[in-house]
Amino acid sequence: MHIDALKSLVINALEDLKAQDIAVLDVSRLTSVTDLMVVASGTSSRHVAALAEHVVQTAKEQGVPPLGVEGENGTDWVLVDLGNLVVHLMLPETRQLYDLERLWADLPSDTDVRLEEGIRGS
């Protein structure tokens, strides 16, 4: 499935169950692990778990089985790995604590690191 279609599928699944503050982070220039991250908040641990289960089920129905799911058992953060897109579902206080949006925005890209190493090597 094309990354844009996968992004729409995930966002629609999250909106179906009233996820809050959905953010999409393009991290393709920052890491080779994934291209996009979707971060969203749930109102309770049960809501976070339900959001994750709905994303997993919706993706499977479209032929995209998750590569992995972490933190499913009554936790404040669940990660759903869909390969080119990783979904982080959190309680608002956990999201504020880890602040993934700022963390990923502040990281230098692979290109920046290579340029910096080239400058130091000169």
C-alpha positions in Angstrom: 0.0 0.0 0.0 1.3 3.4 -0.9 2.4 5.6 2.1 -0.3 8.2 1.4 -3.0 5.6 1.4 -1.7 4.1 4.6 -1.5 7.5 6.2 -5.2 8.1 5.3 -6.2 4.7 6.5 -4.6 5.2 9.9 -5.9 8.7 10.3 -9.4 7.6 9.4 -9.2 4.7 11.9 -8.1 7.1 14.6 -10.8 9.6 13.8 -13.4 6.8 13.9 -12.7 6.3 17.6 -12.2 10.0 18.4 -8.4 10.1 18.9 -7.3 13.5 20.0 -4.6 15.8 18.6 -3.5 13.6 15.7 -0.1 14.7 14.3 1.8 13.3 11.3 5.6 13.5 11.4 7.7 13.0 8.3 10.9 11.4 9.6 12.1 10.0 6.3 15.1 12.3 6.2 15.9 11.7 9.9 15.9 7.9 10.1 15.9 4.8 7.9 13.5 3.0 10.3 10.3 4.5 9.0 9.0 7.3 6.8 6.1 8.6 8.8 5.0 8.7 12.4 1.5 9.3 13.5 1.1 10.5 17.1 -2.3 10.7 18.8 -3.8 10.9 22.3 -6.4 8.8 23.9 -8.5 9.8 27.0 -7.7 6.7 29.1 -5.6 3.6 28.9 -8.6 1.7 27.7 -9.2 4.3 24.9 -5.5 4.1 23.9 -5.8 0.3 23.7 -9.0 0.5 21.7 -7.4 3.0 19.2 -4.5 0.6 18.7 -6.7 -2.4 18.2 -8.8 -0.4 15.7 -5.7 0.7 13.7 -4.5 -2.9 13.7 -7.8 -4.4 12.6 -8.3 -1.7 9.9 -4.8 -2.2 8.5 -5.2 -6.0 8.5 -8.5 -5.6 6.6 -6.7 -3.7 3.9 -3.9 -6.3 3.6 -1.4 -4.5 5.8 -0.6 -6.7 8.8 1.4 -4.8 11.5 5.0 -5.8 11.9 4.6 -5.4 15.6 2.5 -3.9 18.4 4.1 -2.9 21.7 2.5 -1.8 25.0 -1.0 -3.3 24.5 -1.7 -4.3 28.1 -3.2 -1.4 30.0 -0.4 1.0 29.4 -0.2 4.7 28.6 1.7 4.2 25.3 1.0 1.8 22.5 3.2 1.6 19.4 1.8 0.0 16.2 4.5 -0.7 13.6 3.2 -0.7 10.0 6.6 -0.6 8.4 6.8 2.7 6.5 4.4 4.2 9.1 4.7 3.9 12.9 1.7 4.9 15.1 2.3 6.2 18.7 -0.9 6.3 20.8 -0.5 7.8 24.2 -2.2 9.4 27.2 -1.9 13.2 27.1 0.5 13.3 30.1 2.8 10.6 28.5 2.7 12.5 25.2 3.7 15.7 26.9 6.5 14.0 28.9 8.2 12.4 25.9 7.2 15.2 23.4 8.0 13.1 20.3 7.0 15.9 18.0 9.7 18.2 19.4 12.2 15.4 19.7 12.0 14.4 16.0 11.8 18.1 14.9 15.1 18.8 16.7 17.1 15.9 15.4 19.6 16.6 12.5 18.8 14.7 9.3 21.2 12.1 7.9 22.2 14.7 5.3 23.1 17.3 8.0 25.2 14.7 9.9 27.1 13.7 6.7 27.7 17.4 5.8 29.0 18.1 9.3 31.3 15.1 9.3 32.6 16.2 5.9 33.3 19.7 7.3 35.2 18.2 10.3 37.1 15.8 8.0 38.4 18.7 5.8 
